[in-house]
Each structure stands twice: as C-alpha cells, then as structure tokens.
Amino acid sequence: METFVKDTKEIKEASHKESSLHDEILNDRRLMNELHALNVGDEEIDNYLALLATYLDQRDAEEDPKKKDEAPYPGYSMKLCIDDSGNLSYTLGPSEETKRKKALEQNYIFKDFPEEWKDLNGKSVKGERYKKLRTALAKTFTKTSTKPWVFVKGDSGCGKSYYLAAVLNGLAADGETVCFINGAKRFDELKALAIKNRPEFDKVMKSLMSCGTMVIDDFGNEFKSEYIRDQILLPILSERSRAGLRTYFTSQYTLDEIKQLYSIHKSYIEGSRVSKLIEKNIDKVVVLEAGLETVTQKRSK
C-alpha cells in the first residue's frame, strides 16, 4: 500500500510539472511564434514537452551569463526545425559566444597579455580614469583622422595595458586582424629570426606592418640595439605611419626619454626618428594615473 501511495504521488507530481511546462510554453510568445512558423499547432505541444524544456533551458543559458553553466549543450546554439519524418526536432550550431571567441583567436597575430584578459571587452572596463584614453582612441576611428596613433604614458599597474587589451578583443571579435605585442619579447625574437630563419622573419615583419590595429606594450623596456631600432622598429613604424594604421603604445617613459633610449652610440638622429614618427601620428600623449579605481577593476575581471 505504501508503494502504491508513493507511486501515485510521483505520478501526480510529474503530471503537475508537465501541466506547468505546458502553460509556460503557451505563455512564451517568442517560442510560440517559432512553433507556429514551423506549423506546429498548440494541440501538439504535449508531444514535445521534453524537447521544448531542453530548448528553453538552452535558450535561457545562452541569453543569461549567470546560467551559462546550466546549458544542456554548452557552447552551442539550438534551433528548432522539422525533421524528415515531419516531427519537431532541433539542430545545434556554435553559439554567438563560441563564434566570437573563435573569431577573436583567429584574428590575433600575437596576444601578449594574461590569459584571463581574453574575455575582456570595452564594457568590462569602466571608470573615470579611462575617459581621456577612451576619447583619444575614439578619434583614431574617425574617417577623417590624421592622427591614428595613441601613446599612453603611465606607471606599472595604472591599467593602460588592461584597457587596450579589452579594445583589441572587441576589434578581433568583429573580424579585424590585430596584434598586441610585448616589445621586450617580440623584438628580441625577431632579431633571432633574422639570423636563423629569414623567410619567417620577413613574414612576421609583414604581418606587424600591415595588421589593422597594433599595440606595442611596455614600449621602451625592450633591449635596444642599432639592429632592433633600424631593422625592426623603424621599418614597422614607418610602414604603419605611411599606411595610416592604428598603432597604440603603452610606456613608462616620456617621448623625450624614448628618444634618448634609442639614441644608441650617440646616434641622436636615428633616435629622434623614433620619437618624431610617434609625435607625427598622435594628437597628444595620454597620461594615465594609477589609483584605487584601477585596482578595483583588475580584481573584478
């Protein structure tokens, strides 16, 4: 008798859940429009309750980041359809988030920033300190801009690299080829490539000269030699200047200090070429101050 009562209770509970789901589906105008477009009548809904419950869970998880981990098919998007037998079914394809991440990966030539920054975007970074940087960057996107470069000066920890990584992520996700390089790492690699593998050196140089938007991070802290200056840095900057391509720098140094740093062996003329190229292509130096707001942003990412 006890087993019968338990079974009866479970049957009633299941019936109640089905009834609630049935009502939820009927009251979901967007879903009902999809079903009617597929010629699925209201009277057929009970035949597809399990399928539609899965569909709703998948849709909710796609649209609400807080429910992302609850998706029946993580990383996919579900679309309702009619199968060859004339029954309601579904197909799976990559979600918009998955497509965005794939585009982001494909469109980066180099991505020299922490892995945890890969999900940043322009909306991720907020605060008063970024207003002038945001304004300066916005000017480089205008069709009439004659100053497509931005030089951001600030001490370590002020958030300059963090913000530019967010900007480049958005550009890469939208299909633009970008690169975010750490000068100390990449210029040294290029010098070694020039000796060991000239075709690869030429290939990388061409990509750095031509990518849509480029960030040279921590500029001025790279090892400096006449070769790096004259055969790597100046050719990249000269070509990007000629082509009017967006180029952003982050640095702890002023432009006068950059000039001195690249005046190797008293070669002030060549050293000044670096700073003059930058001065020619920027509106003004953007100075970003460190502070509590930056720390808060970095902790919340």
TISE-619684 format. One record per residue (C-alpha): residue number from 1; residue in one letter; x, y, z. Coordinates in nm, 2 decimals. Layout:
% TISE-619684
seq->NUM | type->a | px->X | py->Y | pz->Z
...
% end
This chain:
% TISE-619684
seq->1 | type->m | px->0.00 | py->0.00 | pz->0.00
seq->2 | type->e | px->0.29 | py->0.24 | pz->0.09
seq->3 | type->t | px->0.45 | py->0.17 | pz->-0.25
seq->4 | type->f | px->0.12 | py->0.25 | pz->-0.43
seq->5 | type->v | px->0.08 | py->0.58 | pz->-0.24
seq->6 | type->k | px->0.44 | py->0.68 | pz->-0.33
seq->7 | type->d | px->0.39 | py->0.59 | pz->-0.69
seq->8 | type->t | px->0.06 | py->0.78 | pz->-0.71
seq->9 | type->k | px->0.23 | py->1.09 | pz->-0.55
seq->10 | type->e | px->0.51 | py->1.08 | pz->-0.81
seq->11 | type->i | px->0.26 | py->1.04 | pz->-1.09
seq->12 | type->k | px->0.07 | py->1.35 | pz->-0.97
seq->13 | type->e | px->0.39 | py->1.55 | pz->-0.93
seq->14 | type->a | px->0.50 | py->1.46 | pz->-1.28
seq->15 | type->s | px->0.16 | py->1.55 | pz->-1.42
seq->16 | type->h | px->0.17 | py->1.88 | pz->-1.24
seq->17 | type->k | px->0.52 | py->1.96 | pz->-1.38
seq->18 | type->e | px->0.40 | py->1.87 | pz->-1.73
seq->19 | type->s | px->0.10 | py->2.10 | pz->-1.68
seq->20 | type->s | px->0.32 | py->2.39 | pz->-1.56
seq->21 | type->l | px->0.56 | py->2.34 | pz->-1.85
seq->22 | type->h | px->0.27 | py->2.33 | pz->-2.10
seq->23 | type->d | px->0.14 | py->2.66 | pz->-1.96
seq->24 | type->e | px->0.49 | py->2.81 | pz->-1.96
seq->25 | type->i | px->0.53 | py->2.72 | pz->-2.33
seq->26 | type->l | px->0.18 | py->2.86 | pz->-2.42
seq->27 | type->n | px->0.27 | py->3.19 | pz->-2.25
seq->28 | type->d | px->0.61 | py->3.22 | pz->-2.42
seq->29 | type->r | px->0.51 | py->3.43 | pz->-2.72
seq->30 | type->r | px->0.85 | py->3.41 | pz->-2.88
seq->31 | type->l | px->0.86 | py->3.03 | pz->-2.86
seq->32 | type->m | px->0.50 | py->3.00 | pz->-2.98
seq->33 | type->n | px->0.58 | py->3.22 | pz->-3.28
seq->34 | type->e | px->0.87 | py->2.99 | pz->-3.37
seq->35 | type->l | px->0.64 | py->2.68 | pz->-3.33
seq->36 | type->h | px->0.37 | py->2.83 | pz->-3.54
seq->37 | type->a | px->0.62 | py->2.93 | pz->-3.81
seq->38 | type->l | px->0.71 | py->2.56 | pz->-3.83
seq->39 | type->n | px->0.33 | py->2.47 | pz->-3.85
seq->40 | type->v | px->0.33 | py->2.31 | pz->-3.50
seq->41 | type->g | px->-0.01 | py->2.35 | pz->-3.35
seq->42 | type->d | px->-0.10 | py->2.42 | pz->-2.99
seq->43 | type->e | px->-0.25 | py->2.08 | pz->-2.96
seq->44 | type->e | px->0.08 | py->1.92 | pz->-3.05
seq->45 | type->i | px->0.28 | py->2.08 | pz->-2.77
seq->46 | type->d | px->0.23 | py->1.79 | pz->-2.52
seq->47 | type->n | px->0.40 | py->1.56 | pz->-2.77
seq->48 | type->y | px->0.72 | py->1.76 | pz->-2.75
seq->49 | type->l | px->0.74 | py->1.87 | pz->-2.38
seq->50 | type->a | px->1.08 | py->1.71 | pz->-2.31
seq->51 | type->l | px->1.23 | py->1.86 | pz->-2.63
seq->52 | type->l | px->1.09 | py->2.21 | pz->-2.56
seq->53 | type->a | px->1.20 | py->2.20 | pz->-2.20
seq->54 | type->t | px->1.56 | py->2.14 | pz->-2.32
seq->55 | type->y | px->1.52 | py->2.41 | pz->-2.58
seq->56 | type->l | px->1.41 | py->2.66 | pz->-2.32
seq->57 | type->d | px->1.69 | py->2.57 | pz->-2.08
seq->58 | type->q | px->1.94 | py->2.61 | pz->-2.37
seq->59 | type->r | px->1.80 | py->2.95 | pz->-2.48
seq->60 | type->d | px->1.80 | py->3.08 | pz->-2.12
seq->61 | type->a | px->2.16 | py->2.98 | pz->-2.07
seq->62 | type->e | px->2.26 | py->3.15 | pz->-2.39
seq->63 | type->e | px->2.09 | py->3.47 | pz->-2.30
seq->64 | type->d | px->2.18 | py->3.49 | pz->-1.93
seq->65 | type->p | px->2.55 | py->3.47 | pz->-1.85
seq->66 | type->k | px->2.46 | py->3.36 | pz->-1.49
seq->67 | type->k | px->2.30 | py->3.05 | pz->-1.63
seq->68 | type->k | px->2.58 | py->2.97 | pz->-1.88
seq->69 | type->d | px->2.70 | py->2.66 | pz->-1.68
seq->70 | type->e | px->2.34 | py->2.52 | pz->-1.69
seq->71 | type->a | px->2.32 | py->2.49 | pz->-2.06
seq->72 | type->p | px->2.23 | py->2.14 | pz->-2.18
seq->73 | type->y | px->2.48 | py->2.19 | pz->-2.47
seq->74 | type->p | px->2.75 | py->2.43 | pz->-2.36
seq->75 | type->g | px->2.90 | py->2.64 | pz->-2.64
seq->76 | type->y | px->2.62 | py->2.56 | pz->-2.88
seq->77 | type->s | px->2.30 | py->2.73 | pz->-3.00
seq->78 | type->m | px->1.98 | py->2.53 | pz->-3.05
seq->79 | type->k | px->1.75 | py->2.59 | pz->-3.34
seq->80 | type->l | px->1.41 | py->2.43 | pz->-3.38
seq->81 | type->c | px->1.32 | py->2.26 | pz->-3.71
seq->82 | type->i | px->1.11 | py->1.99 | pz->-3.87
seq->83 | type->d | px->1.29 | py->1.66 | pz->-3.94
seq->84 | type->d | px->1.25 | py->1.44 | pz->-4.24
seq->85 | type->s | px->0.97 | py->1.25 | pz->-4.07
seq->86 | type->g | px->0.77 | py->1.57 | pz->-4.02
seq->87 | type->n | px->0.83 | py->1.58 | pz->-3.64
seq->88 | type->l | px->0.96 | py->1.87 | pz->-3.44
seq->89 | type->s | px->1.33 | py->1.85 | pz->-3.39
seq->90 | type->y | px->1.64 | py->2.07 | pz->-3.35
seq->91 | type->t | px->1.98 | py->2.14 | pz->-3.49
seq->92 | type->l | px->2.29 | py->2.25 | pz->-3.30
seq->93 | type->g | px->2.54 | py->2.51 | pz->-3.41
seq->94 | type->p | px->2.81 | py->2.72 | pz->-3.24
seq->95 | type->s | px->2.67 | py->2.99 | pz->-3.01
seq->96 | type->e | px->2.74 | py->3.36 | pz->-3.07
seq->97 | type->e | px->2.98 | py->3.35 | pz->-2.78
seq->98 | type->t | px->3.16 | py->3.05 | pz->-2.93
seq->99 | type->k | px->3.18 | py->3.22 | pz->-3.27
seq->100 | type->r | px->3.31 | py->3.54 | pz->-3.10
seq->101 | type->k | px->3.58 | py->3.35 | pz->-2.92
seq->102 | type->k | px->3.68 | py->3.17 | pz->-3.24
seq->103 | type->a | px->3.70 | py->3.49 | pz->-3.43
seq->104 | type->l | px->3.90 | py->3.65 | pz->-3.15
seq->105 | type->e | px->4.16 | py->3.37 | pz->-3.16
seq->106 | type->q | px->4.18 | py->3.37 | pz->-3.54
seq->107 | type->n | px->4.23 | py->3.74 | pz->-3.57
seq->108 | type->y | px->4.51 | py->3.78 | pz->-3.33
seq->109 | type->i | px->4.86 | py->3.77 | pz->-3.47
seq->110 | type->f | px->5.01 | py->3.80 | pz->-3.12
seq->111 | type->k | px->4.84 | py->3.82 | pz->-2.79
seq->112 | type->d | px->5.10 | py->3.90 | pz->-2.53
seq->113 | type->f | px->4.87 | py->3.95 | pz->-2.23
seq->114 | type->p | px->4.74 | py->3.73 | pz->-1.95
seq->115 | type->e | px->4.50 | py->3.45 | pz->-2.05
seq->116 | type->e | px->4.24 | py->3.58 | pz->-1.81
seq->117 | type->w | px->4.21 | py->3.90 | pz->-2.01
seq->118 | type->k | px->4.09 | py->3.72 | pz->-2.32
seq->119 | type->d | px->3.72 | py->3.77 | pz->-2.22
seq->120 | type->l | px->3.76 | py->4.15 | pz->-2.16
seq->121 | type->n | px->3.57 | py->4.39 | pz->-2.38
seq->122 | type->g | px->3.51 | py->4.76 | pz->-2.39
seq->123 | type->k | px->3.21 | py->4.72 | pz->-2.15
seq->124 | type->s | px->3.43 | py->4.53 | pz->-1.90
seq->125 | type->v | px->3.64 | py->4.83 | pz->-1.81
seq->126 | type->k | px->3.47 | py->5.13 | pz->-1.67
seq->127 | type->g | px->3.57 | py->5.43 | pz->-1.46
seq->128 | type->e | px->3.66 | py->5.80 | pz->-1.48
seq->129 | type->r | px->4.03 | py->5.73 | pz->-1.53
seq->130 | type->y | px->3.97 | py->5.58 | pz->-1.87
seq->131 | type->k | px->3.76 | py->5.87 | pz->-2.01
seq->132 | type->k | px->4.05 | py->6.05 | pz->-2.17
seq->133 | type->l | px->4.20 | py->5.73 | pz->-2.30
seq->134 | type->r | px->3.86 | py->5.63 | pz->-2.45
seq->135 | type->t | px->3.83 | py->5.97 | pz->-2.61
seq->136 | type->a | px->4.18 | py->5.95 | pz->-2.76
seq->137 | type->l | px->4.11 | py->5.61 | pz->-2.90
seq->138 | type->a | px->3.78 | py->5.71 | pz->-3.04
seq->139 | type->k | px->3.94 | py->5.98 | pz->-3.25
seq->140 | type->t | px->4.16 | py->5.72 | pz->-3.43
seq->141 | type->f | px->3.85 | py->5.55 | pz->-3.56
seq->142 | type->t | px->3.71 | py->5.86 | pz->-3.74
seq->143 | type->k | px->3.74 | py->5.85 | pz->-4.12
seq->144 | type->t | px->3.90 | py->6.20 | pz->-4.13
seq->145 | type->s | px->4.16 | py->6.12 | pz->-3.86
seq->146 | type->t | px->4.51 | py->6.22 | pz->-3.95
seq->147 | type->k | px->4.64 | py->6.11 | pz->-3.61
seq->148 | type->p | px->4.58 | py->5.73 | pz->-3.60
seq->149 | type->w | px->4.82 | py->5.66 | pz->-3.31
seq->150 | type->v | px->4.79 | py->5.69 | pz->-2.93
seq->151 | type->f | px->5.08 | py->5.70 | pz->-2.69
seq->152 | type->v | px->4.97 | py->5.61 | pz->-2.33
seq->153 | type->k | px->5.22 | py->5.70 | pz->-2.06
seq->154 | type->g | px->5.17 | py->5.56 | pz->-1.71
seq->155 | type->d | px->5.34 | py->5.37 | pz->-1.43
seq->156 | type->s | px->5.31 | py->4.99 | pz->-1.40
seq->157 | type->g | px->4.97 | py->4.90 | pz->-1.26
seq->158 | type->c | px->4.78 | py->5.20 | pz->-1.39
seq->159 | type->g | px->4.56 | py->4.99 | pz->-1.62
seq->160 | type->k | px->4.68 | py->5.10 | pz->-1.96
seq->161 | type->s | px->4.75 | py->4.75 | pz->-2.09
seq->162 | type->y | px->4.44 | py->4.61 | pz->-1.94
seq->163 | type->y | px->4.22 | py->4.87 | pz->-2.12
seq->164 | type->l | px->4.39 | py->4.83 | pz->-2.46
seq->165 | type->a | px->4.36 | py->4.45 | pz->-2.44
seq->166 | type->a | px->3.98 | py->4.50 | pz->-2.39
seq->167 | type->v | px->3.97 | py->4.73 | pz->-2.70
seq->168 | type->l | px->4.17 | py->4.48 | pz->-2.92
seq->169 | type->n | px->3.95 | py->4.19 | pz->-2.81
seq->170 | type->g | px->3.65 | py->4.37 | pz->-2.94
seq->171 | type->l | px->3.81 | py->4.45 | pz->-3.27
seq->172 | type->a | px->3.93 | py->4.09 | pz->-3.31
seq->173 | type->a | px->3.58 | py->3.96 | pz->-3.24
seq->174 | type->d | px->3.45 | py->4.19 | pz->-3.50
seq->175 | type->g | px->3.68 | py->4.04 | pz->-3.76
seq->176 | type->e | px->3.98 | py->4.28 | pz->-3.76
seq->177 | type->t | px->4.33 | py->4.14 | pz->-3.77
seq->178 | type->v | px->4.51 | py->4.28 | pz->-3.46
seq->179 | type->c | px->4.83 | py->4.22 | pz->-3.26
seq->180 | type->f | px->4.92 | py->4.30 | pz->-2.90
seq->181 | type->i | px->5.29 | py->4.26 | pz->-2.86
seq->182 | type->n | px->5.53 | py->4.29 | pz->-2.57
seq->183 | type->g | px->5.82 | py->4.48 | pz->-2.72
seq->184 | type->a | px->6.08 | py->4.32 | pz->-2.50
seq->185 | type->k | px->5.97 | py->3.97 | pz->-2.60
seq->186 | type->r | px->5.89 | py->4.02 | pz->-2.97
seq->187 | type->f | px->6.17 | py->4.25 | pz->-3.08
seq->188 | type->d | px->6.43 | py->4.01 | pz->-2.93
seq->189 | type->e | px->6.26 | py->3.71 | pz->-3.11
seq->190 | type->l | px->6.26 | py->3.90 | pz->-3.44
seq->191 | type->k | px->6.63 | py->3.97 | pz->-3.41
seq->192 | type->a | px->6.70 | py->3.60 | pz->-3.36
seq->193 | type->l | px->6.46 | py->3.51 | pz->-3.65
seq->194 | type->a | px->6.65 | py->3.74 | pz->-3.88
seq->195 | type->i | px->6.96 | py->3.53 | pz->-3.83
seq->196 | type->k | px->6.81 | py->3.18 | pz->-3.81
seq->197 | type->n | px->6.51 | py->3.20 | pz->-4.04
seq->198 | type->r | px->6.49 | py->3.50 | pz->-4.27
seq->199 | type->p | px->6.17 | py->3.39 | pz->-4.46
seq->200 | type->e | px->5.99 | py->3.37 | pz->-4.13
seq->201 | type->f | px->6.13 | py->3.70 | pz->-4.02
seq->202 | type->d | px->6.00 | py->3.86 | pz->-4.33
seq->203 | type->k | px->5.66 | py->3.70 | pz->-4.28
seq->204 | type->v | px->5.63 | py->3.82 | pz->-3.92
seq->205 | type->m | px->5.75 | py->4.17 | pz->-4.01
seq->206 | type->k | px->5.50 | py->4.20 | pz->-4.29
seq->207 | type->s | px->5.21 | py->4.10 | pz->-4.05
seq->208 | type->l | px->5.32 | py->4.35 | pz->-3.80
seq->209 | type->m | px->5.35 | py->4.62 | pz->-4.06
seq->210 | type->s | px->5.00 | py->4.55 | pz->-4.20
seq->211 | type->c | px->4.76 | py->4.44 | pz->-3.93
seq->212 | type->g | px->4.46 | py->4.66 | pz->-3.87
seq->213 | type->t | px->4.54 | py->4.77 | pz->-3.51
seq->214 | type->m | px->4.86 | py->4.71 | pz->-3.32
seq->215 | type->v | px->4.96 | py->4.76 | pz->-2.95
seq->216 | type->i | px->5.32 | py->4.78 | pz->-2.85
seq->217 | type->d | px->5.30 | py->4.72 | pz->-2.48
seq->218 | type->d | px->5.57 | py->4.83 | pz->-2.23
seq->219 | type->f | px->5.74 | py->5.03 | pz->-2.50
seq->220 | type->g | px->6.09 | py->5.14 | pz->-2.40
seq->221 | type->n | px->6.17 | py->4.84 | pz->-2.18
seq->222 | type->e | px->6.29 | py->4.63 | pz->-2.47
seq->223 | type->f | px->6.66 | py->4.56 | pz->-2.53
seq->224 | type->k | px->6.79 | py->4.83 | pz->-2.76
seq->225 | type->s | px->7.04 | py->4.80 | pz->-3.03
seq->226 | type->e | px->7.10 | py->4.96 | pz->-3.36
seq->227 | type->y | px->6.98 | py->4.65 | pz->-3.54
seq->228 | type->i | px->6.65 | py->4.64 | pz->-3.34
seq->229 | type->r | px->6.60 | py->5.01 | pz->-3.40
seq->230 | type->d | px->6.70 | py->5.03 | pz->-3.76
seq->231 | type->q | px->6.59 | py->4.69 | pz->-3.90
seq->232 | type->i | px->6.28 | py->4.61 | pz->-3.68
seq->233 | type->l | px->6.13 | py->4.91 | pz->-3.50
seq->234 | type->l | px->6.17 | py->5.18 | pz->-3.76
seq->235 | type->p | px->6.06 | py->4.97 | pz->-4.06
seq->236 | type->i | px->5.74 | py->4.87 | pz->-3.87
seq->237 | type->l | px->5.66 | py->5.22 | pz->-3.75
seq->238 | type->s | px->5.75 | py->5.38 | pz->-4.09
seq->239 | type->e | px->5.52 | py->5.15 | pz->-4.28
seq->240 | type->r | px->5.23 | py->5.18 | pz->-4.04
seq->241 | type->s | px->5.27 | py->5.56 | pz->-4.05
seq->242 | type->r | px->5.27 | py->5.55 | pz->-4.43
seq->243 | type->a | px->4.96 | py->5.34 | pz->-4.43
seq->244 | type->g | px->4.78 | py->5.53 | pz->-4.16
seq->245 | type->l | px->4.72 | py->5.22 | pz->-3.95
seq->246 | type->r | px->4.61 | py->5.24 | pz->-3.59
seq->247 | type->t | px->4.91 | py->5.19 | pz->-3.35
seq->248 | type->y | px->4.89 | py->5.22 | pz->-2.98
seq->249 | type->f | px->5.18 | py->5.24 | pz->-2.73
seq->250 | type->t | px->5.19 | py->5.18 | pz->-2.36
seq->251 | type->s | px->5.50 | py->5.31 | pz->-2.18
seq->252 | type->q | px->5.65 | py->5.42 | pz->-1.85
seq->253 | type->y | px->5.86 | py->5.67 | pz->-2.04
seq->254 | type->t | px->5.80 | py->6.01 | pz->-2.19
seq->255 | type->l | px->5.87 | py->6.06 | pz->-2.56
seq->256 | type->d | px->6.19 | py->6.26 | pz->-2.48
seq->257 | type->e | px->6.31 | py->5.96 | pz->-2.28
seq->258 | type->i | px->6.22 | py->5.73 | pz->-2.57
seq->259 | type->k | px->6.44 | py->5.95 | pz->-2.79
seq->260 | type->q | px->6.73 | py->5.92 | pz->-2.55
seq->261 | type->l | px->6.69 | py->5.55 | pz->-2.50
seq->262 | type->y | px->6.71 | py->5.49 | pz->-2.88
seq->263 | type->s | px->7.00 | py->5.73 | pz->-2.93
seq->264 | type->i | px->7.24 | py->5.43 | pz->-2.93
seq->265 | type->h | px->7.61 | py->5.50 | pz->-2.95
seq->266 | type->k | px->7.53 | py->5.88 | pz->-2.97
seq->267 | type->s | px->7.31 | py->5.82 | pz->-3.28
seq->268 | type->y | px->7.07 | py->6.10 | pz->-3.19
seq->269 | type->i | px->6.94 | py->6.14 | pz->-3.54
seq->270 | type->e | px->6.81 | py->5.78 | pz->-3.56
seq->271 | type->g | px->6.69 | py->5.80 | pz->-3.20
seq->272 | type->s | px->6.49 | py->6.11 | pz->-3.28
seq->273 | type->r | px->6.33 | py->5.94 | pz->-3.58
seq->274 | type->v | px->6.15 | py->5.70 | pz->-3.35
seq->275 | type->s | px->6.01 | py->5.98 | pz->-3.13
seq->276 | type->k | px->5.93 | py->6.21 | pz->-3.43
seq->277 | type->l | px->5.73 | py->5.93 | pz->-3.60
seq->278 | type->i | px->5.52 | py->5.89 | pz->-3.29
seq->279 | type->e | px->5.48 | py->6.26 | pz->-3.24
seq->280 | type->k | px->5.37 | py->6.30 | pz->-3.60
seq->281 | type->n | px->5.09 | py->6.04 | pz->-3.56
seq->282 | type->i | px->4.95 | py->6.13 | pz->-3.22
seq->283 | type->d | px->4.73 | py->6.41 | pz->-3.10
seq->284 | type->k | px->4.90 | py->6.43 | pz->-2.76
seq->285 | type->v | px->5.04 | py->6.19 | pz->-2.50
seq->286 | type->v | px->4.77 | py->6.04 | pz->-2.28
seq->287 | type->v | px->4.88 | py->6.02 | pz->-1.92
seq->288 | type->l | px->4.71 | py->5.76 | pz->-1.71
seq->289 | type->e | px->4.75 | py->5.78 | pz->-1.33
seq->290 | type->a | px->4.74 | py->5.48 | pz->-1.10
seq->291 | type->g | px->4.49 | py->5.46 | pz->-0.82
seq->292 | type->l | px->4.23 | py->5.27 | pz->-0.63
seq->293 | type->e | px->3.99 | py->5.26 | pz->-0.92
seq->294 | type->t | px->4.24 | py->5.06 | pz->-1.13
seq->295 | type->v | px->4.29 | py->4.81 | pz->-0.85
seq->296 | type->t | px->3.92 | py->4.76 | pz->-0.82
seq->297 | type->q | px->3.88 | py->4.70 | pz->-1.20
seq->298 | type->k | px->4.16 | py->4.44 | pz->-1.20
seq->299 | type->r | px->4.02 | py->4.25 | pz->-0.91
seq->300 | type->s | px->3.67 | py->4.23 | pz->-1.07
seq->301 | type->k | px->3.78 | py->4.10 | pz->-1.41
% end
